[in-house]
């Protein structure tokens, strides 16, 4: 029994290590990461010119909170939103055909990513998109319009195109509301990064078609 547990432990450790070492999409990942860094720099520069202020601070938040309270409130709301979005993703994929189709159409994006690549993309994509859509555009255009633009940016080919856009608009509205309410971009960034990291891993590791076949056996 002990040797069996030891073999299982070694197998799990080997699988975890292989996820870090997987390099099938290294070049594409690095190009995407570089693009998000450029997007971040562009958003900061535009915010300083157009808004005359840093994009991670809302110029006129809905709530009048001291800086530390604003940051903590933003972080707490962001983590709560992330937990809700992740939970809704799991429930939707388990229960609805449209969600399984969307999952299957998005899955090739994450299929060959290592864990390190997932974390890199999740962090930098969240940074770039939050600085642009929340930090720059939300104070200028409002929560609703910036969320709509955020959703339209997430268009994809295939039958689930507008489902994905609608989902992104809803999430973008939640992120924008946190930023507009607290004045801090910390919460939206945390929420975005957690959702991206967890859901990219879920896309990579979960095959809805395989799960349906096992359920019918």
N, C-alpha and C positions, 0 to 999 in steps of 0.2 A: 504493500500500500504506500509506504513511504517513497519507494522508488518511482511509483506511478505519479505521485504528487510532484516529485522532483522533475520527472520528464515533462509533466504538464507546465510546471513553472518555467522550465527552460524554453519550452515551445512558445509560451506567451511572451517571454522576454525577447525571443528571436523575432516574433511577429512585430512587436513594438519597435525593435531596432530597425527592421526592414522598412517600416513606414517612414522612419526618418531618412533612410538611405535611398529611398525610391527616387530615381532621377529621370523618369520618362518625359517629364515636361519642364525640366530645369530652365532651358533657354526661354520658353514661352513665359514661365513664371517670372523670370528676371526682367523680361521686357515689360510685362504687366506691372511689376513692382516699380520699375523705373518710371513708367507712365503715370502711376499714381503719385509718385514723389514730385514729378513735374506739375501735376494737377494741384497738389498741395501748395507748392510755391506760387503758382499762378493765382490761386484763390486768395492766399495771404496778400500778395501784391495788389490785386484788384480791390480787396477789402480796405487796404490802407489808402488807396486812391479814391475809391467811390464812397466808402463809408467813413473814412477818416478815423479808423479804429481797428483793433485786432479782431479777427473773425471769430475767435473763441469766446468773445464777450458780447452779449446782445446789448445794443445801445439803449433800449428802453423796455426792459422786461416787464411782464405782467405783475410780478410780485416784487415788493421792495424787501429784499433780503440782504443781510450782511454777506460779504464775499465768501466766508467759510460756510455759512449756512446755505448759500446758493449752490456752492460746489457739492456739498454733501446731499442736499435735496435732489440736485440734478443726477448725481451718481445713483442714489437709491431708486429714483424713478426710472432711470435708464436700465438698471439691472432688473427691475420689476417688468419693464416692457420686454426686455430680452427673454426672460423666463416665459412670459405669455406668448410671444411669437414662436419660440421653440416648441412649446406645448401644443399650440394650435397647428404647427406644421406636422407634428407626429399624429395628432388626431385626424387631421384632414387626409393625410396619406393613407391612414388605416381605414378610413370610412368612405372616402369619396373617390369616384373614378377620375374626375377632372384633376384632383390633386396628384393621383398616381401618374396620370399622363404628363402633367407638368414635371413631376419628379424625374420621370424617365427621359424627358426631353432635355432637362438640365444636367442629368447625370454625367454625360460625356465630358463636361467641363471639369469635373472633379475626379474622374475615375483614376487617373494616373498620378495624382498628387501625393507626395509624402506628407507626413504630419508637419514637418518643418515648413514645407511650401504652403500648406493650408494656413498655418499661423502667420506666415509672412504676407500672404495675399489678404487674409482677413484683416490684419492690422493696417496695412497700407491702403487698401481699398476703402476702409472705413475712414481713415484719416483724410484722404483726398476728397471723398464724397461729402463727408460732414463739413469740412472747411468750405466747400463750394456751395452745396445746397442749403445747409443750415447757416453756417457762419457768414457767407456772403449774401445769398439770395433770400433767406427768410426775413431778415430785417428790411430788405428792399421791396419784396413782392408779397410778403405775408405767408402764413403757414400753408394755406390751401394751394396757392399757385406754385409755390416752391415744391410742394409735395407732388403736384401734378407733373411738373417738369422732371422731378426725380423718377416718377413712375414711367414716363415716356422714355427716359434714357435707358430703362431696363427692357426695352422691346427685344424680342427674339423671334426667330423664324419658327414656324410650326403652328399647329392648332391651338396651343396653349398661350399664344402670344399675348392676348388681351387679359387672360387670367393672371399672368405674371405681372403685367402692367398694373392691373387693379390691386393686386397684393402689395406691390411696391408703393403705390400711392397711399394705401392705408398705413403701411409702416412708416413711410415718410411723413405723414401727417402726425403720427405719434411722436416721432423724433423732433419734428419742428415745434410741436406744442411744448415739449419738455424744455427746449432751448428758449422759446419765447417766454415761457412762464418763469424759469429760474434765472435766465441770463447767462447760464454756463453751458459750454459745449461738452463738458466732461461726460454727462449722462448720455447724450446721443452718441458720442463716440464709443463709450463702453457698450451700449446696447447694440450698436451696429457691428462692432468687432466680435462680441460674443455670439450674436446670431450668425454672422458669416462663418466663424470658426466651427461652431457646432453643426450648422446646416451643411457646410461643405463636407465635413466628415461624414455626416449622415448620407449625403448624396453619394459619396464615394463607397461607403460600406453597405448600403441598403439597396437591394434590388426588389422593387415592388412586384415584378413579375415572378421572381423566384419565391417570394413570400406567398403569393396567391397559389402557386403550384403546390407548395407544402401544405397550405390550408385545405386544399381539396383532396389530399391523399388520406 
